[in-house]
Amino acid sequence: METSADTARLDGRRPAPSRPPAIVVQDLAKSFGEVQAVRGVSFEVAMGEVFGFLGPNGAGKSTTINMLCTLAKPSAGSATVAGHDVMRERDDVRRHIGLVFQDPTLDSYLSAKENLRLHAELYGVERSLVMPRMQQVLEMVGLWERRDSPVATFSGGMRRRLEIARGLMHSPRILFLDEPTIGLDPQTRSSIWSYIQLLKETEDITIFMTTHYMDEAEFCDRIAIMDQGEIVVLDTPEALKASVGADRVTIDTEDDEAAIRALEERFGIEATVAEGAVTFRVQSGEEFVPRLFAELGVPIRAVNVSRPTLDDVFMSYTGTTIRDAEGSQDKQTSKMFMQVVTGARR
Amino acid sequence: MSTTVQPTTAGAGHVPSEIVRVHVPARSWRSELRAVKIVWRRELLRFVNDRLRIVTALVQPLLFLFVLGSGLQQLSSASTHGVDLKTFIYPGILCLAVMFTAMFSAASIVWDREFGFLREMMVAPVRRSSIVVGKCLGGATVAGFQGVILLLLAWAVHVPYSVSLVLGVFAIQLLLAFSITAFGVMAAVRIKQMQSFMGLMQMIVMPLFFLSGALYPVANLPGWLAVLNRLDPLTYAVDPMRRIVFNHLDISTGARQALDPGVTWWGWRVPTLLEVAIVFVMGLVMLGIAIWEFSATE
């Protein structure tokens, strides 16, 4: 392994290296024609870790997960999952991983039980263990009572829980969760998270997940922030927040531009407009607020001081908030769409 | 999205006292066989759960048999030597019913892709060929079941039951169903949308059916039609089917010669066994292509 300053920083704090790592990724890249979806990422995930990929839609998270799951062929670089090469030992990788995709992959005509049985048969699970294991995973996600109902009658949250149960059916060493809580209501999201916590405690399993919810990334042991196909930073949530240090102050003013100018001139603070509010950082925000009111000279409607969050981490490493990053992508898409439309008219 | 998510224990399942740990064995012919079997079983389960499909797949064949057959009878009675037109087209209808059901089975691959289930099968540690073979066997079984329903209608078209008739007809039905499912799977791997697949199905099934001689004797056809008829693979399923049915009819030699002339190549009558072999080999070739295509997709 190379130990350049860069990889050392990216690797962050690593748990005791008593066991071989669950995932090792070296310069992994994937391009679709001209578009480089993943531009050479390297990282390791230790056994038993909950590892999170955080980033806006289109950052390359799903493409990376697909390569690790042997569903997409890497254009360059290498990766081993559970000790097996994702290119040369596809089946061995598949035997040891469980997958929960972003989009549903259940057969809604079949019952919960039939879906799990199908999975167990495809994975060659020993027949005498199929039923006890099925009961265990279904009880864990609270669906044992509904085992004979057709999946078509399940709500979105129940389906996701069933998919998690199915992903665990064959006792995988590593469970991949691609946006496990996307499109779910907050209550269901929190229950999905409690299953993941439960999993961590009961099964000896490594969890690799992607999310674009900042608050969920807090539950991970380590987080890699991904933006435009690259890992910008990788560390524990605490270390990442500590690295930002300063508090974030957002103010709602009568005249944002005047306020930004005044902050620069009077306090020497560089401020930006993020999500429609003037935002800047100072060491101790609460003590700064009285001075702000006294000296700014621009009327202030509201003030908000917050301790660093992962949002701030994301912003300090990528220069934008995750929502703005996604918003600008939407704008790009609609711009392209407009070009297509107007081009067609011409 | 500023909702803070906290893991709660409320609503979560209980912590199991002892973990049931299972083991996924390395790939072997036994695990492949299990995969074939479960994919086959799934086709059956879905078919049984979807009763509407059982009925809809029968509508067209029954329309042809009883409505077209009864209606045209008045025009054709002079030329059929006293044989009921329904009896004459019955072997062709036995093939048509099987074709529709088999194509529907293959369509489920497109369906599975649209609804994501295909991915669950694609990431399993089994050969893609096991999935395709399971699918084709499932399609053949389901279509065979549909064929049995039509076989039960033999009395309504004056065809007497006998063990050899039932066995012969059923064997050809299964063979045809397998080949058609293989063809459908081959097409379904490339076609990503259900509407396109259904369109293609209509575009292929009906011409194959009309050209096959299911509705007319294949002797003395106009030159162009004779050529197309001999090129249509379905011809080689309809012809032996008709021979088996007509073997059990009590009709004059003249009627037999006029209605069941057999398929000829430049005047040489193609033996039944060769006809069956053609259907089988076509099926195998398409199965091979389907497996190859399926394995090549990421």
Contacts between the chains, C-beta under 8 A, distances in Angstrom:
chain1	res1	chain2	res2	distance
A	69	B	123	6.3
A	70	B	123	7.2
A	71	B	119	7.7
A	71	B	122	7.2
A	71	B	123	6.2
A	71	B	298	6.6
A	72	B	298	5.7
A	73	B	298	6.2
A	91	B	26	7.8
A	91	B	27	5.4
A	91	B	125	4.6
A	92	B	26	7.6
A	92	B	125	7.8
A	94	B	123	6.0
A	94	B	124	6.8
A	94	B	125	4.0
A	95	B	24	4.2
A	95	B	25	8.0
A	95	B	26	7.3
A	95	B	125	4.7
A	96	B	24	7.3
A	99	B	123	5.9
A	101	B	116	7.0
A	101	B	119	6.4
A	103	B	116	5.0
A	104	B	115	7.4
A	104	B	116	5.3
A	105	B	116	4.0
A	105	B	117	5.6
A	105	B	119	4.8
A	105	B	120	4.5
A	106	B	116	7.7
A	106	B	117	6.8
A	106	B	120	7.7
A	107	B	42	7.1
A	107	B	46	7.8
A	107	B	112	7.8
A	107	B	115	8.0
A	107	B	117	4.9
A	107	B	120	7.9
A	108	B	115	7.0
A	109	B	45	7.7
A	109	B	46	5.3
A	109	B	49	5.4
A	109	B	50	7.1
A	110	B	42	7.3
A	110	B	45	6.4
A	110	B	46	7.5
A	110	B	49	7.8
A	114	B	45	6.7
A	117	B	38	7.8
A	118	B	38	5.6
A	118	B	42	6.1
A	119	B	120	7.1
A	119	B	124	7.9
A	120	B	22	7.9
A	121	B	34	5.3
A	121	B	35	6.9
A	121	B	37	7.2
A	121	B	38	3.7
A	122	B	34	7.9
A	122	B	35	5.5
A	122	B	38	6.2
A	122	B	120	7.8
A	122	B	121	6.8
A	122	B	124	4.0
A	122	B	125	8.0
A	122	B	126	6.0
A	123	B	24	5.0
A	123	B	124	6.2
A	123	B	125	6.5
A	124	B	24	5.9
A	124	B	25	5.2
A	124	B	30	7.8
A	124	B	31	3.9
A	124	B	34	6.0
A	124	B	35	7.9
A	124	B	125	7.7
A	125	B	22	4.8
A	125	B	23	7.8
A	125	B	24	6.7
A	126	B	22	6.3
A	126	B	23	6.8
A	129	B	20	6.2
A	129	B	22	4.8
A	130	B	22	7.9
A	132	B	20	4.6
A	133	B	20	4.6
A	133	B	22	5.2
A	136	B	16	5.3
A	136	B	19	7.2
A	136	B	20	5.1
A	139	B	13	5.0
A	139	B	14	6.4
A	139	B	16	7.0
A	140	B	13	4.3
A	140	B	14	7.7
A	140	B	16	6.9
A	141	B	13	5.8
A	142	B	11	6.6
A	142	B	12	6.9
A	142	B	13	4.5
A	144	B	13	7.9
A	150	B	49	7.9
A	166	B	120	8.0
A	169	B	22	7.7
A	170	B	22	5.9
A	170	B	24	5.0
A	171	B	21	5.1
A	171	B	22	4.7
A	171	B	23	7.1
A	171	B	24	7.7
A	181	B	5	7.8
A	186	B	3	4.4
A	186	B	5	6.3
A	189	B	5	5.2
A	190	B	5	4.9
A	190	B	6	5.9
A	190	B	7	6.0
A	190	B	8	5.4
A	191	B	8	6.9
A	191	B	10	7.9
A	191	B	11	4.7
A	191	B	12	6.2
A	193	B	5	6.1
A	193	B	6	8.0
A	193	B	7	4.3
A	194	B	7	4.2
A	194	B	8	5.6
A	194	B	9	6.0
A	194	B	11	7.3
A	194	B	12	4.2
A	195	B	12	6.0
A	195	B	13	7.3
A	196	B	7	7.7
A	197	B	7	5.0
A	198	B	12	5.9
A	198	B	13	7.3
A	198	B	15	6.5
A	201	B	15	7.2
A	202	B	15	5.9
A	202	B	16	6.4
A	202	B	19	6.2
A	203	B	19	6.1
A	213	B	1	6.6
A	213	B	5	7.2
A	215	B	3	7.5
A	215	B	4	5.3
A	215	B	5	5.2
A	216	B	5	5.8
A	219	B	7	6.9
A	323	B	1	8.0
